[in-house]
Amino acid sequence: MRARPFAQVDVFGARPGLGNPVAVVLDGEGLDDDAMRAFARWTNLSETTLVLPPTTPEADYRVRIFTPTSELAFAGHPTLGTCHAWLGAGATPGGDEVVQESGAGLVRVRRSGIGTLAFGAPPSSALEPVPAVLTAVLSALGLSADDVGGARVLDNGTDWLALEVRDAATVLGLEPDHGALRALPKVGVVGPHPSGSPEAVEVRAFAASAGIEEDPVTGSLQASLAQWLIGDGHLPERYVAAQGTRLGRAGRVHIDRVGADVWVGGRVDALVDGTATL
C-alpha cells in the first residue's frame, strides 16, 4: 500500500456541494481488480474512478469506473470529475480536447466555460423494453401505463430503462418501492417542466440493483435521454435538465447538440484534495 493522489469532485451542481460527488484516484497503477472494487465499496459513493496510463496513443489517460457493486464501461459525472481532477493535478492534454479512454471507448471532454466541462456523448442504443419488465417497473414506481408517453432501454456503456412521463410534477412525486427495484433494471424517469421554466425537464435515476437507491445527478442517463428525446423531436437541441431535487441537491445538466454530437456539461468543483492509501 502507498499514498496515491486523490480528489473528491462535485459534478453538475448549481453551486459547490449540490451536485454528485465522485472519488478519483489519480494513480491506479499496480492495483488489482479486487483492490479497486474494495476501495469503491469503501467510498460508498455512486462512482469511484481510478486513472491509469492509456492503451492507445489517441487517449490522454484511461479510467476505470466502479459503483459499490460493479464496474461500468462508461458514466457521465465520473468522466467530468476525473477529467477535472486530472487537469487540476497539472496534466496537459495532447490536443484541444481531453480524450479519455474507458470501457466504452474514447470519450472527448472539453472546457465549456469557467469551471465547467462537457463530454461528447458516446453512441447510445435505444430498444423497446420487454413488456413484462416494463410492467414490473411501473408497479415499483407507482405509475400506470397511462402516465407514460414513451419507454426505451438506453445503453451507452451504462444501461437504463428510461420512461418519459407527462410532467415534472409526476417525476418529483414518485415514491418508489426500492426493494422491488433491486430485482429490476436501473430506471430513469424524465418529465417536462412548464413552458418558460429555467429547466426544460426534471430527471430522476433509480439504481437499487447497483446498490444506489437514487442517484443525485446522472450524466450517462442524461446523455442517452438527450439523444433519444432530441432525436424524436420532444426536446430542443439546447436545454437544461434538473436532477437531484428530491435529494436536496440542485443538479443542472446542460445539453447542447452540435451537428451529430450531443455535449453534456455542467459545473465541476474539487471539494477534497489529498492522498488515499491503497
ChimeraX attribute file (.defattr): number of C-alpha atoms within 10 A of each C-alpha:
attribute: neighborCount
match mode: 1-to-1
recipient: residues
	/A:1	8
	/A:2	7
	/A:3	11
	/A:4	16
	/A:5	17
	/A:6	21
	/A:7	25
	/A:8	20
	/A:9	26
	/A:10	26
	/A:11	37
	/A:12	35
	/A:13	25
	/A:14	17
	/A:15	16
	/A:16	17
	/A:17	18
	/A:18	21
	/A:19	29
	/A:20	28
	/A:21	26
	/A:22	26
	/A:23	28
	/A:24	31
	/A:25	28
	/A:26	21
	/A:27	17
	/A:28	21
	/A:29	12
	/A:30	9
	/A:31	14
	/A:32	9
	/A:33	10
	/A:34	9
	/A:35	13
	/A:36	21
	/A:37	19
	/A:38	15
	/A:39	20
	/A:40	25
	/A:41	19
	/A:42	11
	/A:43	14
	/A:44	17
	/A:45	18
	/A:46	27
	/A:47	26
	/A:48	28
	/A:49	26
	/A:50	23
	/A:51	22
	/A:52	19
	/A:53	14
	/A:54	16
	/A:55	11
	/A:56	11
	/A:57	9
	/A:58	14
	/A:59	21
	/A:60	23
	/A:61	22
	/A:62	20
	/A:63	25
	/A:64	23
	/A:65	26
	/A:66	26
	/A:67	21
	/A:68	20
	/A:69	17
	/A:70	13
	/A:71	20
	/A:72	18
	/A:73	16
	/A:74	27
	/A:75	25
	/A:76	25
	/A:77	29
	/A:78	30
	/A:79	27
	/A:80	30
	/A:81	29
	/A:82	29
	/A:83	27
	/A:84	24
	/A:85	25
	/A:86	24
	/A:87	13
	/A:88	13
	/A:89	14
	/A:90	8
	/A:91	12
	/A:92	13
	/A:93	15
	/A:94	12
	/A:95	10
	/A:96	11
	/A:97	15
	/A:98	23
	/A:99	24
	/A:100	24
	/A:101	26
	/A:102	21
	/A:103	15
	/A:104	15
	/A:105	14
	/A:106	20
	/A:107	18
	/A:108	18
	/A:109	23
	/A:110	18
	/A:111	17
	/A:112	16
	/A:113	11
	/A:114	8
	/A:115	11
	/A:116	18
	/A:117	24
	/A:118	28
	/A:119	28
	/A:120	20
	/A:121	24
	/A:122	23
	/A:123	14
	/A:124	19
	/A:125	15
	/A:126	19
	/A:127	12
	/A:128	13
	/A:129	15
	/A:130	11
	/A:131	9
	/A:132	8
	/A:133	13
	/A:134	21
	/A:135	14
	/A:136	15
	/A:137	23
	/A:138	17
	/A:139	16
	/A:140	19
	/A:141	20
	/A:142	14
	/A:143	17
	/A:144	10
	/A:145	12
	/A:146	8
	/A:147	15
	/A:148	17
	/A:149	11
	/A:150	13
	/A:151	18
	/A:152	20
	/A:153	22
	/A:154	26
	/A:155	20
	/A:156	20
	/A:157	19
	/A:158	18
	/A:159	21
	/A:160	24
	/A:161	26
	/A:162	27
	/A:163	24
	/A:164	22
	/A:165	21
	/A:166	17
	/A:167	17
	/A:168	21
	/A:169	14
	/A:170	16
	/A:171	24
	/A:172	18
	/A:173	11
	/A:174	15
	/A:175	11
	/A:176	18
	/A:177	15
	/A:178	18
	/A:179	12
	/A:180	15
	/A:181	22
	/A:182	18
	/A:183	13
	/A:184	19
	/A:185	20
	/A:186	24
	/A:187	24
	/A:188	27
	/A:189	25
	/A:190	26
	/A:191	23
	/A:192	22
	/A:193	19
	/A:194	13
	/A:195	8
	/A:196	7
	/A:197	10
	/A:198	12
	/A:199	18
	/A:200	19
	/A:201	20
	/A:202	24
	/A:203	26
	/A:204	27
	/A:205	24
	/A:206	25
	/A:207	20
	/A:208	21
	/A:209	18
	/A:210	19
	/A:211	17
	/A:212	21
	/A:213	19
	/A:214	21
	/A:215	19
	/A:216	27
	/A:217	32
	/A:218	27
	/A:219	25
	/A:220	25
	/A:221	27
	/A:222	25
	/A:223	27
	/A:224	26
	/A:225	25
	/A:226	25
	/A:227	26
	/A:228	19
	/A:229	15
	/A:230	16
	/A:231	12
	/A:232	10
	/A:233	9
	/A:234	12
	/A:235	17
	/A:236	15
	/A:237	17
	/A:238	15
	/A:239	16
	/A:240	19
	/A:241	22
	/A:242	26
	/A:243	29
	/A:244	24
	/A:245	16
	/A:246	14
	/A:247	13
	/A:248	11
	/A:249	20
	/A:250	22
	/A:251	28
	/A:252	24
	/A:253	27
	/A:254	22
	/A:255	23
	/A:256	19
	/A:257	18
	/A:258	11
	/A:259	7
	/A:260	7
	/A:261	14
	/A:262	23
	/A:263	24
	/A:264	27
	/A:265	29
	/A:266	26
	/A:267	25
	/A:268	29
	/A:269	21
	/A:270	19
	/A:271	12
	/A:272	13
	/A:273	15
	/A:274	11
	/A:275	14
	/A:276	17
	/A:277	11
	/A:278	14
